[in-house]
Amino acid sequence: MQVWTDPGFLQEVHRWIGEHTKVTGPIEQTHVQIWSTVFRAPTTDGTVWFKAPDDVSEGPLTQMLAAERWLDLP
């Protein structure tokens, strides 16, 4: 979890969000877990969300769930 609260990481997230939307207020880190973190930012287009997953957990899980979903299609 230490990476999710590292000042350099936080600065990079804020920079990236600012480059991709017009932020109108403070960016909040709303979720911090060992496997991911989530930020909420108010913008001129409404609230946007930014999620940073770890490299281990969520990628393979997302792939597995996507494969299961596609297998269930008629």
mmCIF file of the N, C-alpha and C atoms, coordinates in Angstrom:
data_MODEL
# 
_entry.id   MODEL 
# 
loop_
_atom_site.group_PDB 
_atom_site.id 
_atom_site.type_symbol 
_atom_site.label_atom_id 
_atom_site.label_alt_id 
_atom_site.label_comp_id 
_atom_site.label_asym_id 
_atom_site.label_entity_id 
_atom_site.label_seq_id 
_atom_site.pdbx_PDB_ins_code 
_atom_site.Cartn_x 
_atom_site.Cartn_y 
_atom_site.Cartn_z 
_atom_site.occupancy 
_atom_site.B_iso_or_equiv 
_atom_site.pdbx_formal_charge 
_atom_site.auth_seq_id 
_atom_site.auth_comp_id 
_atom_site.auth_asym_id 
_atom_site.auth_atom_id 
_atom_site.pdbx_PDB_model_num 
ATOM 1   N N  . MET A 1 1  ? 0.817   -1.193  0.000   1.00 0.00 ? 1  MET A N  1 
ATOM 2   C CA . MET A 1 1  ? 0.000   0.000   0.000   1.00 0.00 ? 1  MET A CA 1 
ATOM 3   C C  . MET A 1 1  ? 0.864   1.261   0.000   1.00 0.00 ? 1  MET A C  1 
ATOM 4   N N  . GLN A 1 2  ? 2.098   1.108   0.326   1.00 0.00 ? 2  GLN A N  1 
ATOM 5   C CA . GLN A 1 2  ? 2.961   2.268   0.459   1.00 0.00 ? 2  GLN A CA 1 
ATOM 6   C C  . GLN A 1 2  ? 3.058   3.069   -0.845  1.00 0.00 ? 2  GLN A C  1 
ATOM 7   N N  . VAL A 1 3  ? 3.071   2.394   -1.991  1.00 0.00 ? 3  VAL A N  1 
ATOM 8   C CA . VAL A 1 3  ? 3.163   3.109   -3.267  1.00 0.00 ? 3  VAL A CA 1 
ATOM 9   C C  . VAL A 1 3  ? 1.960   4.018   -3.484  1.00 0.00 ? 3  VAL A C  1 
ATOM 10  N N  . TRP A 1 4  ? 0.784   3.620   -3.024  1.00 0.00 ? 4  TRP A N  1 
ATOM 11  C CA . TRP A 1 4  ? -0.440  4.401   -3.255  1.00 0.00 ? 4  TRP A CA 1 
ATOM 12  C C  . TRP A 1 4  ? -0.446  5.726   -2.497  1.00 0.00 ? 4  TRP A C  1 
ATOM 13  N N  . THR A 1 5  ? 0.373   5.849   -1.474  1.00 0.00 ? 5  THR A N  1 
ATOM 14  C CA . THR A 1 5  ? 0.424   7.087   -0.703  1.00 0.00 ? 5  THR A CA 1 
ATOM 15  C C  . THR A 1 5  ? 1.750   7.827   -0.874  1.00 0.00 ? 5  THR A C  1 
ATOM 16  N N  . ASP A 1 6  ? 2.607   7.330   -1.728  1.00 0.00 ? 6  ASP A N  1 
ATOM 17  C CA . ASP A 1 6  ? 3.896   7.960   -1.996  1.00 0.00 ? 6  ASP A CA 1 
ATOM 18  C C  . ASP A 1 6  ? 3.675   9.333   -2.644  1.00 0.00 ? 6  ASP A C  1 
ATOM 19  N N  . PRO A 1 7  ? 4.303   10.391  -2.146  1.00 0.00 ? 7  PRO A N  1 
ATOM 20  C CA . PRO A 1 7  ? 4.099   11.729  -2.713  1.00 0.00 ? 7  PRO A CA 1 
ATOM 21  C C  . PRO A 1 7  ? 4.389   11.813  -4.212  1.00 0.00 ? 7  PRO A C  1 
ATOM 22  N N  . GLY A 1 8  ? 5.397   11.110  -4.688  1.00 0.00 ? 8  GLY A N  1 
ATOM 23  C CA . GLY A 1 8  ? 5.706   11.118  -6.121  1.00 0.00 ? 8  GLY A CA 1 
ATOM 24  C C  . GLY A 1 8  ? 4.596   10.489  -6.944  1.00 0.00 ? 8  GLY A C  1 
ATOM 25  N N  . PHE A 1 9  ? 4.052   9.372   -6.454  1.00 0.00 ? 9  PHE A N  1 
ATOM 26  C CA . PHE A 1 9  ? 2.938   8.713   -7.134  1.00 0.00 ? 9  PHE A CA 1 
ATOM 27  C C  . PHE A 1 9  ? 1.724   9.635   -7.158  1.00 0.00 ? 9  PHE A C  1 
ATOM 28  N N  . LEU A 1 10 ? 1.406   10.246  -6.016  1.00 0.00 ? 10 LEU A N  1 
ATOM 29  C CA . LEU A 1 10 ? 0.247   11.135  -5.933  1.00 0.00 ? 10 LEU A CA 1 
ATOM 30  C C  . LEU A 1 10 ? 0.397   12.323  -6.880  1.00 0.00 ? 10 LEU A C  1 
ATOM 31  N N  . GLN A 1 11 ? 1.586   12.872  -6.950  1.00 0.00 ? 11 GLN A N  1 
ATOM 32  C CA . GLN A 1 11 ? 1.844   13.989  -7.855  1.00 0.00 ? 11 GLN A CA 1 
ATOM 33  C C  . GLN A 1 11 ? 1.630   13.561  -9.304  1.00 0.00 ? 11 GLN A C  1 
ATOM 34  N N  . GLU A 1 12 ? 2.102   12.391  -9.663  1.00 0.00 ? 12 GLU A N  1 
ATOM 35  C CA . GLU A 1 12 ? 1.939   11.883  -11.026 1.00 0.00 ? 12 GLU A CA 1 
ATOM 36  C C  . GLU A 1 12 ? 0.465   11.669  -11.369 1.00 0.00 ? 12 GLU A C  1 
ATOM 37  N N  . VAL A 1 13 ? -0.319  11.120  -10.443 1.00 0.00 ? 13 VAL A N  1 
ATOM 38  C CA . VAL A 1 13 ? -1.752  10.921  -10.659 1.00 0.00 ? 13 VAL A CA 1 
ATOM 39  C C  . VAL A 1 13 ? -2.451  12.265  -10.875 1.00 0.00 ? 13 VAL A C  1 
ATOM 40  N N  . HIS A 1 14 ? -2.165  13.228  -10.025 1.00 0.00 ? 14 HIS A N  1 
ATOM 41  C CA . HIS A 1 14 ? -2.783  14.543  -10.156 1.00 0.00 ? 14 HIS A CA 1 
ATOM 42  C C  . HIS A 1 14 ? -2.400  15.194  -11.485 1.00 0.00 ? 14 HIS A C  1 
ATOM 43  N N  . ARG A 1 15 ? -1.149  15.041  -11.878 1.00 0.00 ? 15 ARG A N  1 
ATOM 44  C CA . ARG A 1 15 ? -0.695  15.589  -13.160 1.00 0.00 ? 15 ARG A CA 1 
ATOM 45  C C  . ARG A 1 15 ? -1.453  14.942  -14.309 1.00 0.00 ? 15 ARG A C  1 
ATOM 46  N N  . TRP A 1 16 ? -1.554  13.605  -14.294 1.00 0.00 ? 16 TRP A N  1 
ATOM 47  C CA . TRP A 1 16 ? -2.216  12.869  -15.377 1.00 0.00 ? 16 TRP A CA 1 
ATOM 48  C C  . TRP A 1 16 ? -3.687  13.272  -15.479 1.00 0.00 ? 16 TRP A C  1 
ATOM 49  N N  . ILE A 1 17 ? -4.376  13.318  -14.349 1.00 0.00 ? 17 ILE A N  1 
ATOM 50  C CA . ILE A 1 17 ? -5.786  13.710  -14.359 1.00 0.00 ? 17 ILE A CA 1 
ATOM 51  C C  . ILE A 1 17 ? -5.923  15.129  -14.910 1.00 0.00 ? 17 ILE A C  1 
ATOM 52  N N  . GLY A 1 18 ? -5.052  16.031  -14.469 1.00 0.00 ? 18 GLY A N  1 
ATOM 53  C CA . GLY A 1 18 ? -5.091  17.417  -14.939 1.00 0.00 ? 18 GLY A CA 1 
ATOM 54  C C  . GLY A 1 18 ? -4.817  17.565  -16.419 1.00 0.00 ? 18 GLY A C  1 
ATOM 55  N N  . GLU A 1 19 ? -4.029  16.672  -16.977 1.00 0.00 ? 19 GLU A N  1 
ATOM 56  C CA . GLU A 1 19 ? -3.736  16.716  -18.414 1.00 0.00 ? 19 GLU A CA 1 
ATOM 57  C C  . GLU A 1 19 ? -4.900  16.196  -19.258 1.00 0.00 ? 19 GLU A C  1 
ATOM 58  N N  . HIS A 1 20 ? -5.785  15.418  -18.664 1.00 0.00 ? 20 HIS A N  1 
ATOM 59  C CA . HIS A 1 20 ? -6.856  14.774  -19.423 1.00 0.00 ? 20 HIS A CA 1 
ATOM 60  C C  . HIS A 1 20 ? -8.238  15.354  -19.174 1.00 0.00 ? 20 HIS A C  1 
ATOM 61  N N  . THR A 1 21 ? -8.355  16.297  -18.248 1.00 0.00 ? 21 THR A N  1 
ATOM 62  C CA . THR A 1 21 ? -9.643  16.925  -17.960 1.00 0.00 ? 21 THR A CA 1 
ATOM 63  C C  . THR A 1 21 ? -9.414  18.251  -17.244 1.00 0.00 ? 21 THR A C  1 
ATOM 64  N N  . LYS A 1 22 ? -10.441 19.073  -17.185 1.00 0.00 ? 22 LYS A N  1 
ATOM 65  C CA . LYS A 1 22 ? -10.320 20.348  -16.472 1.00 0.00 ? 22 LYS A CA 1 
ATOM 66  C C  . LYS A 1 22 ? -10.850 20.165  -15.054 1.00 0.00 ? 22 LYS A C  1 
ATOM 67  N N  . VAL A 1 23 ? -9.937  20.032  -14.114 1.00 0.00 ? 23 VAL A N  1 
ATOM 68  C CA . VAL A 1 23 ? -10.283 19.808  -12.709 1.00 0.00 ? 23 VAL A CA 1 
ATOM 69  C C  . VAL A 1 23 ? -10.751 21.127  -12.098 1.00 0.00 ? 23 VAL A C  1 
ATOM 70  N N  . THR A 1 24 ? -11.865 21.064  -11.369 1.00 0.00 ? 24 THR A N  1 
ATOM 71  C CA . THR A 1 24 ? -12.453 22.279  -10.789 1.00 0.00 ? 24 THR A CA 1 
ATOM 72  C C  . THR A 1 24 ? -12.384 22.335  -9.262  1.00 0.00 ? 24 THR A C  1 
ATOM 73  N N  . GLY A 1 25 ? -11.794 21.335  -8.645  1.00 0.00 ? 25 GLY A N  1 
ATOM 74  C CA . GLY A 1 25 ? -11.701 21.301  -7.192  1.00 0.00 ? 25 GLY A CA 1 
ATOM 75  C C  . GLY A 1 25 ? -10.665 20.285  -6.760  1.00 0.00 ? 25 GLY A C  1 
ATOM 76  N N  . PRO A 1 26 ? -10.594 20.010  -5.480  1.00 0.00 ? 26 PRO A N  1 
ATOM 77  C CA . PRO A 1 26 ? -9.590  19.071  -4.981  1.00 0.00 ? 26 PRO A CA 1 
ATOM 78  C C  . PRO A 1 26 ? -9.843  17.641  -5.460  1.00 0.00 ? 26 PRO A C  1 
ATOM 79  N N  . ILE A 1 27 ? -8.764  16.957  -5.788  1.00 0.00 ? 27 ILE A N  1 
ATOM 80  C CA . ILE A 1 27 ? -8.820  15.531  -6.140  1.00 0.00 ? 27 ILE A CA 1 
ATOM 81  C C  . ILE A 1 27 ? -8.714  14.750  -4.844  1.00 0.00 ? 27 ILE A C  1 
ATOM 82  N N  . GLU A 1 28 ? -9.653  13.816  -4.641  1.00 0.00 ? 28 GLU A N  1 
ATOM 83  C CA . GLU A 1 28 ? -9.676  13.019  -3.408  1.00 0.00 ? 28 GLU A CA 1 
ATOM 84  C C  . GLU A 1 28 ? -9.257  11.585  -3.690  1.00 0.00 ? 28 GLU A C  1 
ATOM 85  N N  . GLN A 1 29 ? -8.446  11.026  -2.813  1.00 0.00 ? 29 GLN A N  1 
ATOM 86  C CA . GLN A 1 29 ? -8.109  9.604   -2.878  1.00 0.00 ? 29 GLN A CA 1 
ATOM 87  C C  . GLN A 1 29 ? -9.145  8.889   -2.006  1.00 0.00 ? 29 GLN A C  1 
ATOM 88  N N  . THR A 1 30 ? -10.105 8.239   -2.641  1.00 0.00 ? 30 THR A N  1 
ATOM 89  C CA . THR A 1 30 ? -11.267 7.702   -1.929  1.00 0.00 ? 30 THR A CA 1 
ATOM 90  C C  . THR A 1 30 ? -11.120 6.252   -1.499  1.00 0.00 ? 30 THR A C  1 
ATOM 91  N N  . HIS A 1 31 ? -10.142 5.556   -2.030  1.00 0.00 ? 31 HIS A N  1 
ATOM 92  C CA . HIS A 1 31 ? -10.002 4.118   -1.763  1.00 0.00 ? 31 HIS A CA 1 
ATOM 93  C C  . HIS A 1 31 ? -8.524  3.769   -1.807  1.00 0.00 ? 31 HIS A C  1 
ATOM 94  N N  . VAL A 1 32 ? -8.021  3.151   -0.777  1.00 0.00 ? 32 VAL A N  1 
ATOM 95  C CA . VAL A 1 32 ? -6.632  2.687   -0.749  1.00 0.00 ? 32 VAL A CA 1 
ATOM 96  C C  . VAL A 1 32 ? -6.633  1.273   -0.188  1.00 0.00 ? 32 VAL A C  1 
ATOM 97  N N  . GLN A 1 33 ? -6.297  0.326   -1.040  1.00 0.00 ? 33 GLN A N  1 
ATOM 98  C CA . GLN A 1 33 ? -6.154  -1.073  -0.634  1.00 0.00 ? 33 GLN A CA 1 
ATOM 99  C C  . GLN A 1 33 ? -4.815  -1.563  -1.156  1.00 0.00 ? 33 GLN A C  1 
ATOM 100 N N  . ILE A 1 34 ? -4.406  -2.712  -0.727  1.00 0.00 ? 34 ILE A N  1 
ATOM 101 C CA . ILE A 1 34 ? -3.119  -3.242  -1.179  1.00 0.00 ? 34 ILE A CA 1 
ATOM 102 C C  . ILE A 1 34 ? -3.125  -3.501  -2.685  1.00 0.00 ? 34 ILE A C  1 
ATOM 103 N N  . TRP A 1 35 ? -4.297  -3.810  -3.274  1.00 0.00 ? 35 TRP A N  1 
ATOM 104 C CA . TRP A 1 35 ? -4.389  -4.165  -4.686  1.00 0.00 ? 35 TRP A CA 1 
ATOM 105 C C  . TRP A 1 35 ? -4.740  -2.990  -5.600  1.00 0.00 ? 35 TRP A C  1 
ATOM 106 N N  . SER A 1 36 ? -5.212  -1.854  -5.065  1.00 0.00 ? 36 SER A N  1 
ATOM 107 C CA . SER A 1 36 ? -5.538  -0.717  -5.919  1.00 0.00 ? 36 SER A CA 1 
ATOM 108 C C  . SER A 1 36 ? -5.834  0.531   -5.087  1.00 0.00 ? 36 SER A C  1 
ATOM 109 N N  . THR A 1 37 ? -5.921  1.643   -5.808  1.00 0.00 ? 37 THR A N  1 
ATOM 110 C CA . THR A 1 37 ? -6.356  2.897   -5.207  1.00 0.00 ? 37 THR A CA 1 
ATOM 111 C C  . THR A 1 37 ? -7.269  3.613   -6.187  1.00 0.00 ? 37 THR A C  1 
ATOM 112 N N  . VAL A 1 38 ? -8.163  4.453   -5.675  1.00 0.00 ? 38 VAL A N  1 
ATOM 113 C CA . VAL A 1 38 ? -9.124  5.164   -6.517  1.00 0.00 ? 38 VAL A CA 1 
ATOM 114 C C  . VAL A 1 38 ? -9.143  6.638   -6.119  1.00 0.00 ? 38 VAL A C  1 
ATOM 115 N N  . PHE A 1 39 ? -9.241  7.488   -7.135  1.00 0.00 ? 39 PHE A N  1 
ATOM 116 C CA . PHE A 1 39 ? -9.326  8.928   -6.933  1.00 0.00 ? 39 PHE A CA 1 
ATOM 117 C C  . PHE A 1 39 ? -10.617 9.457   -7.556  1.00 0.00 ? 39 PHE A C  1 
ATOM 118 N N  . ARG A 1 40 ? -11.173 10.504  -6.959  1.00 0.00 ? 40 ARG A N  1 
ATOM 119 C CA . ARG A 1 40 ? -12.351 11.188  -7.492  1.00 0.00 ? 40 ARG A CA 1 
ATOM 120 C C  . ARG A 1 40 ? -11.958 12.640  -7.731  1.00 0.00 ? 40 ARG A C  1 
ATOM 121 N N  . ALA A 1 41 ? -12.309 13.144  -8.919  1.00 0.00 ? 41 ALA A N  1 
ATOM 122 C CA . ALA A 1 41 ? -11.972 14.527  -9.253  1.00 0.00 ? 41 ALA A CA 1 
ATOM 123 C C  . ALA A 1 41 ? -13.191 15.249  -9.816  1.00 0.00 ? 41 ALA A C  1 
ATOM 124 N N  . PRO A 1 42 ? -13.529 16.413  -9.268  1.00 0.00 ? 42 PRO A N  1 
ATOM 125 C CA . PRO A 1 42 ? -14.587 17.218  -9.863  1.00 0.00 ? 42 PRO A CA 1 
ATOM 126 C C  . PRO A 1 42 ? -14.050 17.929  -11.103 1.00 0.00 ? 42 PRO A C  1 
ATOM 127 N N  . THR A 1 43 ? -14.827 17.917  -12.171 1.00 0.00 ? 43 THR A N  1 
ATOM 128 C CA . THR A 1 43 ? -14.382 18.543  -13.416 1.00 0.00 ? 43 THR A CA 1 
ATOM 129 C C  . THR A 1 43 ? -15.522 19.350  -14.027 1.00 0.00 ? 43 THR A C  1 
ATOM 130 N N  . THR A 1 44 ? -15.218 20.068  -15.086 1.00 0.00 ? 44 THR A N  1 
ATOM 131 C CA . THR A 1 44 ? -16.246 20.835  -15.787 1.00 0.00 ? 44 THR A CA 1 
ATOM 132 C C  . THR A 1 44 ? -17.292 19.914  -16.407 1.00 0.00 ? 44 THR A C  1 
ATOM 133 N N  . ASP A 1 45 ? -16.979 18.643  -16.590 1.00 0.00 ? 45 ASP A N  1 
ATOM 134 C CA . ASP A 1 45 ? -17.914 17.666  -17.148 1.00 0.00 ? 45 ASP A CA 1 
ATOM 135 C C  . ASP A 1 45 ? -18.538 16.773  -16.083 1.00 0.00 ? 45 ASP A C  1 
ATOM 136 N N  . GLY A 1 46 ? -18.372 17.118  -14.824 1.00 0.00 ? 46 GLY A N  1 
ATOM 137 C CA . GLY A 1 46 ? -18.877 16.298  -13.725 1.00 0.00 ? 46 GLY A CA 1 
ATOM 138 C C  . GLY A 1 46 ? -17.736 15.541  -13.060 1.00 0.00 ? 46 GLY A C  1 
ATOM 139 N N  . THR A 1 47 ? -18.084 14.620  -12.193 1.00 0.00 ? 47 THR A N  1 
ATOM 140 C CA . THR A 1 47 ? -17.084 13.842  -11.458 1.00 0.00 ? 47 THR A CA 1 
ATOM 141 C C  . THR A 1 47 ? -16.463 12.790  -12.354 1.00 0.00 ? 47 THR A C  1 
ATOM 142 N N  . VAL A 1 48 ? -15.144 12.685  -12.295 1.00 0.00 ? 48 VAL A N  1 
ATOM 143 C CA . VAL A 1 48 ? -14.438 11.602  -12.981 1.00 0.00 ? 48 VAL A CA 1 
ATOM 144 C C  . VAL A 1 48 ? -13.701 10.771  -11.940 1.00 0.00 ? 48 VAL A C  1 
ATOM 145 N N  . TRP A 1 49 ? -13.453 9.519   -12.289 1.00 0.00 ? 49 TRP A N  1 
ATOM 146 C CA . TRP A 1 49 ? -12.783 8.573   -11.395 1.00 0.00 ? 49 TRP A CA 1 
ATOM 147 C C  . TRP A 1 49 ? -11.508 8.076   -12.056 1.00 0.00 ? 49 TRP A C  1 
ATOM 148 N N  . PHE A 1 50 ? -10.485 7.855   -11.243 1.00 0.00 ? 50 PHE A N  1 
ATOM 149 C CA . PHE A 1 50 ? -9.200  7.329   -11.707 1.00 0.00 ? 50 PHE A CA 1 
ATOM 150 C C  . PHE A 1 50 ? -8.852  6.153   -10.809 1.00 0.00 ? 50 PHE A C  1 
ATOM 151 N N  . LYS A 1 51 ? -8.592  5.000   -11.424 1.00 0.00 ? 51 LYS A N  1 
ATOM 152 C CA . LYS A 1 51 ? -8.234  3.819   -10.638 1.00 0.00 ? 51 LYS A CA 1 
ATOM 153 C C  . LYS A 1 51 ? -6.854  3.342   -11.056 1.00 0.00 ? 51 LYS A C  1 
ATOM 154 N N  . ALA A 1 52 ? -6.025  3.039   -10.079 1.00 0.00 ? 52 ALA A N  1 
ATOM 155 C CA . ALA A 1 52 ? -4.698  2.485   -10.320 1.00 0.00 ? 52 ALA A CA 1 
ATOM 156 C C  . ALA A 1 52 ? -4.629  1.110   -9.662  1.00 0.00 ? 52 ALA A C  1 
ATOM 157 N N  . PRO A 1 53 ? -4.635  0.031   -10.457 1.00 0.00 ? 53 PRO A N  1 
ATOM 158 C CA . PRO A 1 53 ? -4.528  -1.311  -9.889  1.00 0.00 ? 53 PRO A CA 1 
ATOM 159 C C  . PRO A 1 53 ? -3.066  -1.734  -9.772  1.00 0.00 ? 53 PRO A C  1 
ATOM 160 N N  . ASP A 1 54 ? -2.816  -2.729  -8.943  1.00 0.00 ? 54 ASP A N  1 
ATOM 161 C CA . ASP A 1 54 ? -1.464  -3.276  -8.900  1.00 0.00 ? 54 ASP A CA 1 
ATOM 162 C C  . ASP A 1 54 ? -1.234  -4.104  -10.164 1.00 0.00 ? 54 ASP A C  1 
ATOM 163 N N  . ASP A 1 55 ? -0.018  -4.568  -10.355 1.00 0.00 ? 55 ASP A N  1 
ATOM 164 C CA . ASP A 1 55 ? 0.318   -5.339  -11.547 1.00 0.00 ? 55 ASP A CA 1 
ATOM 165 C C  . ASP A 1 55 ? 0.000   -6.814  -11.404 1.00 0.00 ? 55 ASP A C  1 
ATOM 166 N N  . VAL A 1 56 ? -0.373  -7.246  -10.219 1.00 0.00 ? 56 VAL A N  1 
ATOM 167 C CA . VAL A 1 56 ? -0.532  -8.674  -9.965  1.00 0.00 ? 56 VAL A CA 1 
ATOM 168 C C  . VAL A 1 56 ? -1.986  -9.120  -9.931  1.00 0.00 ? 56 VAL A C  1 
ATOM 169 N N  . SER A 1 57 ? -2.818  -8.437  -9.181  1.00 0.00 ? 57 SER A N  1 
ATOM 170 C CA . SER A 1 57 ? -4.164  -8.930  -8.878  1.00 0.00 ? 57 SER A CA 1 
ATOM 171 C C  . SER A 1 57 ? -5.202  -8.662  -9.946  1.00 0.00 ? 57 SER A C  1 
ATOM 172 N N  . GLU A 1 58 ? -5.386  -7.415  -10.297 1.00 0.00 ? 58 GLU A N  1 
ATOM 173 C CA . GLU A 1 58 ? -6.558  -7.049  -11.066 1.00 0.00 ? 58 GLU A CA 1 
ATOM 174 C C  . GLU A 1 58 ? -6.471  -7.380  -12.544 1.00 0.00 ? 58 GLU A C  1 
ATOM 175 N N  . GLY A 1 59 ? -5.299  -7.321  -13.137 1.00 0.00 ? 59 GLY A N  1 
ATOM 176 C CA . GLY A 1 59 ? -5.178  -7.671  -14.558 1.00 0.00 ? 59 GLY A CA 1 
ATOM 177 C C  . GLY A 1 59 ? -5.644  -9.093  -14.837 1.00 0.00 ? 59 GLY A C  1 
ATOM 178 N N  . PRO A 1 60 ? -5.057  -10.095 -14.181 1.00 0.00 ? 60 PRO A N  1 
ATOM 179 C CA . PRO A 1 60 ? -5.500  -11.467 -14.409 1.00 0.00 ? 60 PRO A CA 1 
ATOM 180 C C  . PRO A 1 60 ? -6.962  -11.697 -14.022 1.00 0.00 ? 60 PRO A C  1 
ATOM 181 N N  . LEU A 1 61 ? -7.420  -11.059 -12.961 1.00 0.00 ? 61 LEU A N  1 
ATOM 182 C CA . LEU A 1 61 ? -8.815  -11.212 -12.555 1.00 0.00 ? 61 LEU A CA 1 
ATOM 183 C C  . LEU A 1 61 ? -9.751  -10.650 -13.624 1.00 0.00 ? 61 LEU A C  1 
ATOM 184 N N  . THR A 1 62 ? -9.434  -9.475  -14.139 1.00 0.00 ? 62 THR A N  1 
ATOM 185 C CA . THR A 1 62 ? -10.258 -8.873  -15.188 1.00 0.00 ? 62 THR A CA 1 
ATOM 186 C C  . THR A 1 62 ? -10.285 -9.753  -16.429 1.00 0.00 ? 62 THR A C  1 
ATOM 187 N N  . GLN A 1 63 ? -9.146  -10.302 -16.806 1.00 0.00 ? 63 GLN A N  1 
ATOM 188 C CA . GLN A 1 63 ? -9.087  -11.200 -17.968 1.00 0.00 ? 63 GLN A CA 1 
ATOM 189 C C  . GLN A 1 63 ? -9.938  -12.437 -17.738 1.00 0.00 ? 63 GLN A C  1 
ATOM 190 N N  . MET A 1 64 ? -9.870  -13.018 -16.551 1.00 0.00 ? 64 MET A N  1 
ATOM 191 C CA . MET A 1 64 ? -10.646 -14.204 -16.244 1.00 0.00 ? 64 MET A CA 1 
ATOM 192 C C  . MET A 1 64 ? -12.141 -13.898 -16.300 1.00 0.00 ? 64 MET A C  1 
ATOM 193 N N  . LEU A 1 65 ? -12.553 -12.789 -15.699 1.00 0.00 ? 65 LEU A N  1 
ATOM 194 C CA . LEU A 1 65 ? -13.965 -12.422 -15.706 1.00 0.00 ? 65 LEU A CA 1 
ATOM 195 C C  . LEU A 1 65 ? -14.456 -12.124 -17.122 1.00 0.00 ? 65 LEU A C  1 
ATOM 196 N N  . ALA A 1 66 ? -13.638 -11.465 -17.915 1.00 0.00 ? 66 ALA A N  1 
ATOM 197 C CA . ALA A 1 66 ? -14.018 -11.180 -19.304 1.00 0.00 ? 66 ALA A CA 1 
ATOM 198 C C  . ALA A 1 66 ? -14.183 -12.474 -20.085 1.00 0.00 ? 66 ALA A C  1 
ATOM 199 N N  . ALA A 1 67 ? -13.275 -13.412 -19.893 1.00 0.00 ? 67 ALA A N  1 
ATOM 200 C CA . ALA A 1 67 ? -13.372 -14.694 -20.595 1.00 0.00 ? 67 ALA A CA 1 
ATOM 201 C C  . ALA A 1 67 ? -14.642 -15.435 -20.186 1.00 0.00 ? 67 ALA A C  1 
ATOM 202 N N  . GLU A 1 68 ? -14.967 -15.417 -18.912 1.00 0.00 ? 68 GLU A N  1 
ATOM 203 C CA . GLU A 1 68 ? -16.190 -16.069 -18.441 1.00 0.00 ? 68 GLU A CA 1 
ATOM 204 C C  . GLU A 1 68 ? -17.425 -15.409 -19.038 1.00 0.00 ? 68 GLU A C  1 
ATOM 205 N N  . ARG A 1 69 ? -17.401 -14.114 -19.091 1.00 0.00 ? 69 ARG A N  1 
ATOM 206 C CA . ARG A 1 69 ? -18.552 -13.367 -19.638 1.00 0.00 ? 69 ARG A CA 1 
ATOM 207 C C  . ARG A 1 69 ? -18.755 -13.705 -21.100 1.00 0.00 ? 69 ARG A C  1 
ATOM 208 N N  . TRP A 1 70 ? -17.685 -13.729 -21.862 1.00 0.00 ? 70 TRP A N  1 
ATOM 209 C CA . TRP A 1 70 ? -17.811 -14.038 -23.285 1.00 0.00 ? 70 TRP A CA 1 
ATOM 210 C C  . TRP A 1 70 ? -18.272 -15.467 -23.510 1.00 0.00 ? 70 TRP A C  1 
ATOM 211 N N  . LEU A 1 71 ? -17.885 -16.369 -22.632 1.00 0.00 ? 71 LEU A N  1 
ATOM 212 C CA . LEU A 1 71 ? -18.320 -17.756 -22.778 1.00 0.00 ? 71 LEU A CA 1 
ATOM 213 C C  . LEU A 1 71 ? -19.815 -17.898 -22.531 1.00 0.00 ? 71 LEU A C  1 
ATOM 214 N N  . ASP A 1 72 ? -20.411 -16.989 -21.749 1.00 0.00 ? 72 ASP A N  1 
ATOM 215 C CA . ASP A 1 72 ? -21.832 -17.060 -21.431 1.00 0.00 ? 72 ASP A CA 1 
ATOM 216 C C  . ASP A 1 72 ? -22.727 -16.434 -22.481 1.00 0.00 ? 72 ASP A C  1 
ATOM 217 N N  . LEU A 1 73 ? -22.151 -15.770 -23.477 1.00 0.00 ? 73 LEU A N  1 
ATOM 218 C CA . LEU A 1 73 ? -22.979 -15.122 -24.486 1.00 0.00 ? 73 LEU A CA 1 
ATOM 219 C C  . LEU A 1 73 ? -23.658 -16.156 -25.377 1.00 0.00 ? 73 LEU A C  1 
ATOM 220 N N  . PRO A 1 74 ? -24.886 -15.865 -25.806 1.00 0.00 ? 74 PRO A N  1 
ATOM 221 C CA . PRO A 1 74 ? -25.587 -16.818 -26.691 1.00 0.00 ? 74 PRO A CA 1 
ATOM 222 C C  . PRO A 1 74 ? -24.945 -16.918 -28.053 1.00 0.00 ? 74 PRO A C  1 
# 
